[in-house]
Amino acid sequence: MSRYSNIAPQCLRATDLTARNIACVFCSGTLVDHKNTLRFDVARGVAALVVLVAHVAQAFAWRLYGGGSWLEMMSGWAARFAVLIFFLLSGRLIVASIASNISRNGYFDASGYILSRIARLYPPLLFAVALAVGAVTIVHIFDLPGANGTPLGDLRASGLHFTAGELMRSLLLYNGMTVVDGPLWTLYIEVKLYVSAGGAAIFAFSRAPVARLVGAAFVLFAVLTAGEHYRFWFFASVWCLGAITNLPAAHKAKIFLPIAAAAILLCYAAPTFSDYIDSPRGSLVQVISCVAIAYAFLLRNWAELHFPDWLLKSGDFSYTLYVSHFPVLAVGLSLSLQIDQTSVVVAVIAALCSAAAALLLAFIGAPLLENTAVTKRILKRWLTAEPSWAA
């Protein structure tokens, strides 16, 4: 069952005409078709697997063979496009959930939105942070490669480490722990986008002036702290491109072409770097590809496609796999370097075992960690429970 199948327009319940009409516009797209949303599960699952394979290659293969080669560049590009898929899907689905929220209530239920985001984000994050802390602990207790500032192969030149401040910021979904768990950097950008989208919805659809001020403050906070994140405005533009595909008329050329042009200009105008992926040319390749993906994948109706069950199920643990695999690979790499730093056989065995362990942990943990509905019910029960001292 797709976790997006419950995102459907319920415009007749809305009481506020403006909120209802705007919500209807966004909710009446292809997202309401259950079969049509299965491809989102597949895309997320495949993207997470691609990132896993790319990090396995980065950790175990390129230090022995292929560093700086076309194979390494292809691996880097594959991982980046997987990340771009995540941002496109996030924009599509978050804005759809906001519109569904408004259409159900006639206003934006900020508490419901926040609870949903917490229930979705925190269980896998806490699991990933626990693995990261465990990885650093193991490496330092046994004085393995990566401890006390020693290099962890080519993966981390300064080894595995984090500070108490980083741990706290990570638990606040703000920043930190990216040395031990690299993929978290994209999660922090997404959270800022969730905050700004929720703030914009509060500002636009809340009736109380104070609430609107709070919404504006959320948006302002996201904007003012955006510079702390790598290429925030580039990824924000990609996210917005995914969000705009909720418009039912977005598939029309006269609507989509101006949107595509704006996305290309915004992404190309974002600050660039000298590496092959985030150079001006690399950025242009990315945004043009995102425009093509948005049109061909998000706007077209793929309901007639049938995916194998194993591929559909990969979406069920994709988020957990994405945020938790890196510390597992880091421990596997450290152990392999301790055994033999130049052996191809040791590297291959360690790579296979580490990847299998990361997959197994995500597969076993995801039914609990990614069960947003259950987590949300627990949070509601906890928040509404009468304190013991008041009984």
ABEGO torsion letter per residue (X at the ends): XBAAAABBBBAAABABAAAAAAAAAAAABAAABAAAAAAAAAAAAAAAAAAAAAAAAAAAAAAABGBGBAAAAAAAAAAAAAAAAAAAAAAAAAAAAAAAAAAAAGBBBAAAAAAAAAAAAAAAAAAAAAAAAAAAAAAAAAGBBGBGGBBBEAABAAEBBBBAAAAAAAAAGABEGAAABAAAAAAAAAAAAAAAAAAAAAAAABABAAAAAAAAAAAAAAAAAAAABBGAAAAAAAAAAAAAAABAAAABAAAAAAAAAAAAAAAAABBBBABAAABAAAAAAAAAAAAAAAAAAAABBAAABBBBAAAAAAAAAAAAAAAAAAAAAAAAAAAAAAABAABAAAAAAAAAAAAAAAAAAAAAAAAAAABAAAAAAAAAAAAABBBAAAX
